[in-house]
Amino acid sequence: MSLRVSFELSTADLGHFRTIMREARDAAADKPRGEVLGAARKVLDSVSEIDIPEFVSDRLSRIQIMIDMVEDKEWLLPDEETTRVVNALAYFGEPEDLIPDHIPGLGFLDDAIMVELVVRELRHEIDAYADFCRFRSVEEKRRGGRGAEDAVTREEWLAVRRKELQSRMRNRRLRERTRRGAKSGGRSPLSLL
């Protein structure tokens, strides 16, 4: 037997999560990027060892995508976006959770909610990275491992696509901010970073 639980977060609830994210980001400000990424990886490792609800595991698996985005040597995420992603991952390195992780069934619920909110905020970055990974995979297969003998090198064709996708990512984020600002007269209740 399963039980479906549904809830809605109010603007005040989102404000609470925003405050927690800001505190985590501030606490991680002096930490090296690798330490923040390592702490996020540790959350993923601890989750792999226990049985958690599917809702939670689906959300937490997205942490790996954010880590990959920062570490992918061919994606070369610019500093501004890298900082946004690392700031988003800072929460997952905090030892003090809203709900302690050791509570069966619920311990990672706050982490899953935070991932959901962060993924919504970083959707343009995540979409662009996913498109880049698909493009890279298709091109690798199409080119059949040819490299130096190609008129266009791997670095060149990846650079062209990376530039297009990162430009698209920034333009979409800017349009969204402009649209949200016009509607609400300021910051969106979802804005965490």
Contacts in CASP RR format, 6 or more apart in sequence:
PFRMAT RR
TARGET T0000
AUTHOR 0000-0000-0000
METHOD contacts of the structure
MODEL  1
MSLRVSFELSTADLGHFRTIMREARDAAADKPRGEVLGAARKVLDSVSEI
DIPEFVSDRLSRIQIMIDMVEDKEWLLPDEETTRVVNALAYFGEPEDLIP
DHIPGLGFLDDAIMVELVVRELRHEIDAYADFCRFRSVEEKRRGGRGAED
AVTREEWLAVRRKELQSRMRNRRLRERTRRGAKSGGRSPLSLL
9 17 0 8 1.000
9 113 0 8 1.000
11 189 0 8 1.000
14 117 0 8 1.000
14 189 0 8 1.000
14 190 0 8 1.000
15 189 0 8 1.000
17 113 0 8 1.000
17 114 0 8 1.000
17 117 0 8 1.000
17 192 0 8 1.000
18 191 0 8 1.000
18 192 0 8 1.000
20 91 0 8 1.000
20 98 0 8 1.000
20 114 0 8 1.000
21 87 0 8 1.000
21 88 0 8 1.000
21 90 0 8 1.000
21 91 0 8 1.000
21 114 0 8 1.000
21 117 0 8 1.000
21 118 0 8 1.000
21 192 0 8 1.000
21 193 0 8 1.000
24 90 0 8 1.000
24 91 0 8 1.000
24 93 0 8 1.000
24 94 0 8 1.000
25 87 0 8 1.000
25 90 0 8 1.000
25 91 0 8 1.000
25 193 0 8 1.000
27 90 0 8 1.000
27 94 0 8 1.000
28 35 0 8 1.000
28 36 0 8 1.000
28 86 0 8 1.000
28 87 0 8 1.000
28 90 0 8 1.000
28 93 0 8 1.000
33 70 0 8 1.000
33 82 0 8 1.000
33 86 0 8 1.000
36 86 0 8 1.000
36 89 0 8 1.000
36 90 0 8 1.000
36 93 0 8 1.000
37 67 0 8 1.000
37 70 0 8 1.000
37 71 0 8 1.000
37 86 0 8 1.000
37 89 0 8 1.000
39 89 0 8 1.000
39 92 0 8 1.000
39 93 0 8 1.000
40 63 0 8 1.000
40 66 0 8 1.000
40 67 0 8 1.000
40 89 0 8 1.000
40 92 0 8 1.000
40 93 0 8 1.000
41 67 0 8 1.000
42 93 0 8 1.000
43 60 0 8 1.000
43 63 0 8 1.000
43 92 0 8 1.000
43 93 0 8 1.000
43 111 0 8 1.000
44 60 0 8 1.000
44 61 0 8 1.000
44 63 0 8 1.000
44 64 0 8 1.000
46 101 0 8 1.000
47 56 0 8 1.000
47 57 0 8 1.000
47 60 0 8 1.000
47 108 0 8 1.000
52 60 0 8 1.000
52 105 0 8 1.000
52 108 0 8 1.000
53 105 0 8 1.000
55 112 0 8 1.000
56 105 0 8 1.000
56 108 0 8 1.000
56 109 0 8 1.000
56 111 0 8 1.000
56 112 0 8 1.000
58 112 0 8 1.000
59 111 0 8 1.000
59 112 0 8 1.000
59 113 0 8 1.000
59 115 0 8 1.000
59 116 0 8 1.000
59 119 0 8 1.000
60 108 0 8 1.000
60 111 0 8 1.000
60 112 0 8 1.000
60 115 0 8 1.000
62 115 0 8 1.000
62 119 0 8 1.000
62 126 0 8 1.000
63 89 0 8 1.000
63 92 0 8 1.000
63 115 0 8 1.000
65 126 0 8 1.000
65 129 0 8 1.000
65 130 0 8 1.000
66 85 0 8 1.000
66 88 0 8 1.000
66 89 0 8 1.000
66 118 0 8 1.000
66 122 0 8 1.000
66 126 0 8 1.000
67 89 0 8 1.000
68 129 0 8 1.000
69 75 0 8 1.000
69 77 0 8 1.000
69 85 0 8 1.000
69 125 0 8 1.000
69 126 0 8 1.000
69 129 0 8 1.000
70 77 0 8 1.000
70 82 0 8 1.000
70 85 0 8 1.000
70 86 0 8 1.000
72 129 0 8 1.000
74 136 0 8 1.000
74 158 0 8 1.000
74 162 0 8 1.000
75 129 0 8 1.000
75 132 0 8 1.000
75 162 0 8 1.000
76 162 0 8 1.000
77 85 0 8 1.000
77 125 0 8 1.000
77 129 0 8 1.000
77 166 0 8 1.000
78 166 0 8 1.000
81 125 0 8 1.000
81 166 0 8 1.000
81 169 0 8 1.000
84 122 0 8 1.000
84 125 0 8 1.000
84 193 0 8 1.000
85 122 0 8 1.000
85 125 0 8 1.000
87 193 0 8 1.000
88 118 0 8 1.000
88 121 0 8 1.000
88 122 0 8 1.000
88 192 0 8 1.000
88 193 0 8 1.000
91 111 0 8 1.000
91 114 0 8 1.000
91 118 0 8 1.000
92 111 0 8 1.000
92 114 0 8 1.000
97 107 0 8 1.000
97 110 0 8 1.000
97 111 0 8 1.000
98 110 0 8 1.000
99 106 0 8 1.000
99 107 0 8 1.000
99 108 0 8 1.000
99 109 0 8 1.000
99 110 0 8 1.000
100 107 0 8 1.000
101 107 0 8 1.000
101 108 0 8 1.000
101 111 0 8 1.000
117 190 0 8 1.000
117 192 0 8 1.000
118 192 0 8 1.000
118 193 0 8 1.000
119 126 0 8 1.000
120 190 0 8 1.000
121 190 0 8 1.000
121 191 0 8 1.000
121 192 0 8 1.000
121 193 0 8 1.000
122 193 0 8 1.000
124 168 0 8 1.000
124 169 0 8 1.000
124 170 0 8 1.000
124 172 0 8 1.000
124 173 0 8 1.000
124 176 0 8 1.000
125 169 0 8 1.000
125 173 0 8 1.000
127 169 0 8 1.000
128 165 0 8 1.000
128 166 0 8 1.000
128 168 0 8 1.000
128 169 0 8 1.000
129 165 0 8 1.000
131 165 0 8 1.000
132 158 0 8 1.000
132 161 0 8 1.000
132 162 0 8 1.000
132 165 0 8 1.000
135 161 0 8 1.000
135 165 0 8 1.000
136 158 0 8 1.000
136 161 0 8 1.000
139 157 0 8 1.000
139 158 0 8 1.000
143 150 0 8 1.000
143 154 0 8 1.000
147 153 0 8 1.000
147 154 0 8 1.000
180 186 0 8 1.000
180 187 0 8 1.000
180 188 0 8 1.000
180 191 0 8 1.000
181 187 0 8 1.000
181 188 0 8 1.000
END
